[in-house]
Amino acid sequence: MQELRDRVDSYIDYYNSERYQWSLKKMTPDEFRSHLLAA
């Protein structure tokens, strides 16, 4: 069960910090969040 949690956590990190989103103007969710907070 711990291995599953580790894999899910790893994917969440990947999704939020490395995977570009077309709907977020080709930014990662982390980049988009930073962009919004800076505005």
N, C-alpha and C positions, 0 to 999 in steps of 0.2 A: 504494500500500500504506500509506503514511503517513496518508493521509486516512482510511482504514478504521480504523487504530489510534486516531486522534484522535476519530473518532465513537464507537468503543467506549468509550474513556476518558470521553468526555462522558456517555454513557448510564450508565456505572457511577457517576459522580459524581451524576447525577440520581437514580438508583435508591437510592443510599445516603443522600442528604441531603435529597431533596425528595419522594419518592414514599412516601405513607403505606401501611402494611401492616396489613390487618385482623388478621392472625395475630400481630402485635406490638402489640396493643391500640391500633391506629390511630396508631402512632408510626412515624417513619422508622427505618431500621436504625441510623443514627448516634444518634438520640435514645434508642432502646432500649438501645444499648450504654452510653451515658452513664448511663441510669437504672440499669442493672445494676451498673455500677462504683460508683455513689454509694450503693448499698444495703449 
